[in-house]
Amino acid sequence: MNKATIAALSLSVLTLSGCGLFHADKSYLKAKQEAPLEIPAGMDRPAVNDALTIPNVNAKPNDTISQTLSVPGDVASTYKAAAQAVDASGVGAVVAHDDAAHAFTVNVGEPPAKDSKPGFFSRMFGGGHKTKTEAPDLSSPTSAGAVQVAVTADGGASTVTVTGLSANVAKVAAAIKSKLGS
């Protein structure tokens, strides 16, 4: 074999191995929650309840979990603000509510798919008709995307508990946090 063939072969082996030569350090998976900072007497402590919590890396999108948020204010106003936050965020639709128990159900779903015209190559090579995908039924409180939100009193504050599939709970909790600032 000549030198050009050996050089080309060596270069192709290095190129095809890609990032396999580099091993990523995954020490972040072993991270533990640290104790909060101690605030000196006479100083105010900022509200950082769940700001820096480490999420569960073993949670799967289909696992049912609960997430709690501590929010300053009375139960009635927190309940109303949480429902408005979910509606305003567009995360899902509030499909059921119990004002006496300060609880409501949110159906988290994908937005309806738009009908689109097939691309040039699809039309050219016979794949010219796309089927319309059905939008999820967001009107039923028992659908797979259902998330329950309950607000309870906790001293001078309120606790918002979000329960459902982990991926959906994260979306709803983020919407509530952004509005209520817990």
Secondary structure, 3 states (H helix, E strand, C coil): CCHHHHHHHHHHHHHHHHHHHCCCCCHHHHCCCCCCCCCCCCCCCCCCCCCCCCCCCCCCCCCEEEEEEEEECCHHHHHHHHHHHHHHHCCEEEEEEECCCCEEEEEECCCCCCCCCCCHHHHHCCCCCCCCCCCCCCCCCCCCCEEEEEEEEECCEEEEEEEEEHHHHHHHHHHHHHHHCC
